[in-house]
Structure formats: structure tokens, C-alpha cells
């Protein structure tokens, strides 16, 4: 049987769009300082420069999250699953899974030896609200919980909600 690949859903493109908007804002702030537009003072120039630098940092973080999410996936095979991200890859046999616990949006899969955590690789963040962005299952958008349900069925283990 063909492997099933779960990747972060299309909603992660919002991270890329957000990063671009933040970069444009920082660029405008920087140009305003250079052109000395409006009533400029040293204090205002320093404040605007600090704001531009902060915005560039935020856009860089959004870019990193977007790239990390794009390079991450959970692959379901006939006898086990693999969690792959840019820095590591972990393969687990379904028969080795003894327990699954869902705390918030993080699924902890307990095996005979060790544990792995599956979490959304990216969140859309607005203030203090974090929303899992969902998955693309072999190219088809699905809800975040679909991966958890399918993994639970393949492992033959009920997910405990904490």
C-alpha cells in the first residue's frame, strides 16, 4: 500500500504572507527615517529604527516557522509511521505503541521504549489565540484531528484526552 503523507495544511501560507507584510512595514519605517519625513527628532528616529528592527526579527521568525512547517511531515506506512522534520526523523512500529495522550494540540505517543510527540508544526497566532492549521493528507485538506484518529486506529490504542 502507498504511504499516507500528512503535511501542514495550506493555512501555513498565512505565515509567509504575514512575514511579507511585516517586512514591507519595516521597510517603510526605515525609508521614513532615511528621508527624514515629517517632524523628525532623534528620539522618534531611534524609536522608528527599533520598531523596524523588531519587525524584521518577527518576519524572520515567521519565515523560519513557515519553512520548518513545509519541510515537516508524518508518514503512515503499512507497519509503522515516521515523523520527519528538518532536523530529525523518527520511525515507530504500530505494534510498539502502548498509549496515546492528547493534551491540547499535542499528541504524545508512548511506546514500549520511549515516546514521541506529534504537534502542529505551525500555528496561526493572533494575540494569545493559537489555532492548529490542519493537515494536508496526500494533498487533500483535512482537519487536524484526522491524523490523530487514523493513527489511533492503526495502533489499536484509544487516545486519552487530558
Secondary structure, 3 states (H helix, E strand, C coil): CCCEEEEECHHHHHHHHHHHHHHHHHHHHHHHHHHCCCCCCHHHHHHHHHHHHHHHHHHHHHHHHHHHHHCCEEEECCCEEEEEECCEEEEEEHHHEEEEEEECCEEEEEECCCEEEECCCCEEEECCEEEECCEEECCEEECHHHHHHHHHHHHCCCEEEC
